[in-house]
Amino acid sequence: MTVTLSEPEIARILKYEQLIPTMERALTAYSAGEVVQPVRTVLNIEDDQRYLGVMPAAMRDGMGAKLVAFFPRNAAAERPTHLATIVLFDSDSGSPLAFLDGRLITEMRTAAVSAAVTRHLAPANARVLALVGSGVQAHAHLEALGHVCRFEEVRVWSRTAEHARRFAARHGARAMELEAAVRGADVVVTATMSRAALIKGEWLKPGAHVNAVGAVLPTTRELDDAAMTGSTLVVDSREAALRESGDVIHSKAPIFAEAGEVFAGTKRLSPEATTVFKSLGLAVEDIATARLVYDAAMAAAAHSPSG
């Protein structure tokens, strides 16, 4: 029987304690060549306004695809910019297993991947977190990173100062100007839809780690050339980064490793390195998360009184 799982149902099931190691395993499998996955197909319906992404993947534990609508203009109306549906199939029989709402899965798996990478690349005893952007991904990253680091200070900046102040009041953070927020931070998260670089390499503390998750098109950027070329660059997918990431394409920064190679220990970085993780989001992350949710939902149903 094919099931349908709504966002409220997924929210009750999906937790970072399980999701972070699941993302680590999924990306390790991807970098080991155990996943069949093309770079996503993006239909550009209207420049800077409407896009539709098609993201299929097949792995040992499941296969399927995500259809994701990316509407940047929704941010102005405080509506979700990413809306998605995931179809999950059994990888042995091809039987359809589930249709899942993909909005929350996209939100949480993105932050969980950053948390997994941060656990490996952030400086020891990281204490200061800077969030560049105050939207959905800033909220998600604050929660997810709390599972791998103990931050004593959280700083936040937003193009709209009132948004940063509201975020700060809600989370006990400090709303700051951009340069001040980034300077001296141990971990930086950039989660904006900027078309021009915001972060300058000279602002980054030696040994700092940056999770760059916001600019996911060749025409968008968050980090300047100095930040990109002056840091050790890790990506989720080499192929995707060279085709989709404006930060990578325009800076021509060399890619040191994929996250899965770091997780597997086949690529090792100096503990003192300043690092950038360019996250674009991969279908394998969505399918692995969908499988995690599906299995948990089926286990709960089996143990319910009516099950």
C-alpha positions in Angstrom: 0.0 0.0 0.0 1.3 3.4 -0.9 1.1 5.9 1.9 0.9 9.7 1.9 2.8 11.6 4.6 2.0 15.2 5.3 4.3 17.8 6.8 2.7 17.6 10.3 3.2 13.8 10.2 6.8 14.2 9.1 7.4 16.8 11.8 6.4 14.4 14.5 8.8 11.7 13.1 11.9 13.5 11.8 14.5 14.4 14.4 18.1 15.6 13.9 19.5 12.9 16.2 18.7 10.4 13.5 18.8 12.6 10.5 22.4 13.9 10.9 24.0 10.4 10.8 21.7 9.4 8.0 22.9 12.3 5.9 26.5 11.3 6.7 25.9 7.8 5.5 24.0 8.9 2.4 26.8 11.3 1.3 29.5 8.7 2.0 27.6 6.3 -0.3 27.3 9.0 -2.9 31.0 9.8 -3.0 31.8 6.1 -3.0 29.9 5.7 -6.3 27.1 3.7 -4.7 24.3 6.1 -5.8 22.9 6.7 -9.2 22.0 10.4 -9.5 22.2 13.0 -12.2 22.6 16.7 -11.5 19.2 18.1 -11.0 17.2 19.4 -14.0 16.0 23.0 -13.4 13.2 24.5 -15.5 13.7 28.2 -15.6 10.1 29.4 -15.9 10.8 33.0 -15.1 14.2 34.5 -14.2 14.6 35.2 -10.4 10.9 34.3 -9.9 9.9 30.7 -10.7 11.9 27.5 -11.1 11.0 23.8 -11.1 13.6 21.3 -10.1 13.5 17.6 -10.9 15.8 15.5 -8.6 15.9 11.7 -9.0 18.2 9.2 -7.2 18.6 5.5 -6.7 20.5 3.9 -3.8 20.5 0.6 -2.0 17.8 1.5 0.5 15.4 3.3 -1.8 14.9 5.2 -5.0 12.7 8.1 -6.1 12.5 11.7 -7.0 11.8 15.1 -5.6 9.9 17.8 -7.6 10.7 21.1 -6.0 9.2 24.5 -6.8 11.7 27.3 -6.1 9.9 30.7 -5.9 12.4 33.3 -4.5 9.7 36.0 -4.7 7.7 34.2 -2.0 10.2 35.6 0.6 8.8 39.1 0.2 5.4 37.8 1.3 6.9 35.6 4.0 5.8 32.4 2.3 8.1 29.4 1.8 10.5 29.8 -1.2 10.8 26.0 -1.5 7.8 23.7 -1.9 8.2 20.1 -2.9 6.9 16.6 -3.2 8.9 13.4 -2.9 8.0 10.0 -4.4 9.7 7.0 -2.7 10.0 3.6 -4.4 11.3 0.3 -3.2 14.7 -0.2 -4.8 14.3 -4.0 -5.1 10.8 -4.4 -6.6 10.1 -0.9 -7.9 6.9 -0.7 -5.9 5.8 2.8 -4.9 6.0 3.2 -1.2 5.1 6.8 -0.3 4.3 10.3 -1.4 5.9 12.7 1.1 5.5 16.5 1.5 9.0 17.7 0.7 9.2 21.2 2.3 10.2 20.3 5.8 12.4 17.4 4.5 14.3 19.9 2.3 14.7 22.3 5.3 15.9 19.8 7.7 18.1 17.7 5.5 20.0 20.8 4.4 20.7 21.8 8.0 21.5 18.2 8.9 24.1 17.9 6.2 25.7 21.2 7.4 25.8 19.8 10.9 27.5 16.6 9.8 30.1 18.6 7.9 30.6 21.0 10.7 31.2 18.2 13.1 34.2 17.2 11.0 35.5 20.6 9.9 34.7 23.2 12.6 37.5 24.3 14.9 37.7 22.5 18.2 35.7 24.1 20.9 33.8 26.4 18.5 31.9 28.9 20.5 30.7 31.7 18.2 28.1 31.1 15.5 27.3 33.8 12.9 24.1 33.4 10.9 23.9 35.4 7.7 20.2 35.5 6.9 17.3 35.1 9.4 14.9 32.9 7.4 14.0 29.2 7.4 17.5 27.9 7.0 18.9 30.2 9.8 16.3 28.7 12.2 17.0 25.1 11.0 20.8 25.5 11.2 20.7 27.0 14.6 18.8 23.9 15.8 20.9 21.3 13.8 24.3 22.8 14.7 23.4 22.7 18.3 23.6 18.9 18.1 27.3 19.1 17.1 28.6 22.3 18.8 28.1 24.2 22.0 27.8 27.8 21.1 28.1 30.5 23.7 27.3 33.3 21.3 25.0 33.4 18.3 25.1 36.4 16.0 22.6 37.1 13.2 22.4 39.5 10.3 19.6 40.1 7.8 19.1 42.5 4.9 16.0 43.5 6.8 17.2 44.7 10.2 13.8 44.1 11.9 13.9 40.4 10.8 17.3 40.0 12.5 16.0 41.7 15.6 13.0 39.4 15.8 15.2 36.3 15.2 17.6 37.5 17.9 14.8 38.1 20.4 13.3 34.7 19.8 16.6 32.8 20.1 18.7 34.7 22.5 21.0 35.9 19.7 22.6 39.2 18.9 21.5 41.2 15.8 24.6 42.8 14.3 26.0 44.4 11.2 27.3 42.0 8.7 31.1 42.4 9.0 30.9 42.5 12.8 28.8 39.4 12.9 31.3 37.4 10.7 34.6 38.7 12.2 35.8 36.4 15.0 33.0 33.8 14.4 34.1 30.1 14.6 31.3 28.9 12.4 29.4 31.0 9.8 26.2 30.0 8.0 25.3 31.9 4.8 21.6 31.4 4.0 20.5 34.1 1.6 19.4 34.5 -2.0 22.1 37.1 -2.8 23.1 37.7 -6.3 26.4 39.4 -5.3 29.0 38.3 -2.8 28.3 39.3 0.8 31.1 37.7 2.7 34.7 38.9 2.3 37.6 36.6 2.8 39.4 39.1 5.0 36.6 38.9 7.5 37.0 35.2 8.2 38.9 34.1 11.3 41.8 31.8 10.5 40.5 28.3 11.0 36.8 29.3 10.8 34.3 27.0 9.0 31.6 28.4 6.6 28.5 26.5 5.6 27.4 28.3 2.4 23.9 27.0 1.7 21.9 30.0 0.2 23.2 30.6 -3.3 22.2 27.6 -5.4 22.2 29.0 -8.9 25.0 29.9 -11.3 23.8 33.5 -11.1 23.9 33.8 -7.3 26.8 34.3 -4.9 27.4 34.7 -1.1 31.2 34.6 -0.8 33.8 36.7 -2.6 36.8 35.3 -4.5 39.1 35.8 -1.5 36.8 33.8 0.8 36.5 31.0 -1.8 40.1 30.7 -2.9 41.6 31.4 0.5 39.8 28.5 2.1 39.8 24.8 1.7 36.7 24.1 -0.3 34.4 21.1 0.3 31.3 20.4 -1.7 28.4 18.0 -1.6 29.0 17.1 -5.3 31.8 18.1 -7.5 29.7 17.7 -10.6 26.8 19.8 -9.2 29.1 22.5 -7.8 30.8 23.0 -11.2 27.5 23.3 -12.9 25.2 25.0 -10.4 27.2 27.1 -7.8 27.9 30.7 -8.7 30.4 30.8 -5.8 32.5 28.0 -7.3 32.1 28.8 -11.0 33.0 32.5 -10.8 35.8 32.3 -8.2 37.3 29.2 -10.0 38.2 28.0 -6.5 39.7 24.4 -6.5 37.5 21.8 -4.9 39.5 19.8 -2.3 36.9 17.1 -1.5 33.3 16.1 -1.4 31.7 15.8 2.0 31.3 12.1 1.6 35.1 11.8 1.2 35.7 13.7 4.4 33.2 11.5 6.2 34.9 8.3 4.9 38.3 9.6 5.9 39.7 9.4 2.3 40.3 13.1 2.3 41.8 14.7 5.4 42.1 18.4 6.3 44.5 20.2 8.6 42.7 21.1 11.9 43.9 24.7 11.4 42.4 25.0 7.9 39.8 27.7 7.1 37.1 25.8 5.4 34.0 26.4 3.2 31.3 23.8 2.6 29.3 24.7 -0.5 26.0 22.9 -0.1 23.7 22.7 -3.1 21.4 19.9 -1.9 21.3 16.5 -3.5 18.5 14.1 -4.4 20.2 11.3 -2.4 19.7 13.4 0.7 16.0 13.7 0.0 15.6 10.0 -0.8 17.5 8.9 2.3 15.5 11.2 4.5 12.2 10.0 2.9 13.2 6.4 3.6 14.1 7.3 7.2 10.6 8.9 7.7 8.8 6.1 5.9 10.5 3.4 7.9 9.7 5.2 11.2 6.1 5.8 10.1 5.6 2.1 9.2 7.2 1.0 12.5 4.9 3.3 14.5 1.9 2.0 12.6 2.8 -1.6 13.3 3.0 -0.9 17.0 -0.2 1.2 17.3 -3.3 -0.4 18.8 -5.1 -0.3 15.5 -2.0 -1.7 13.7 
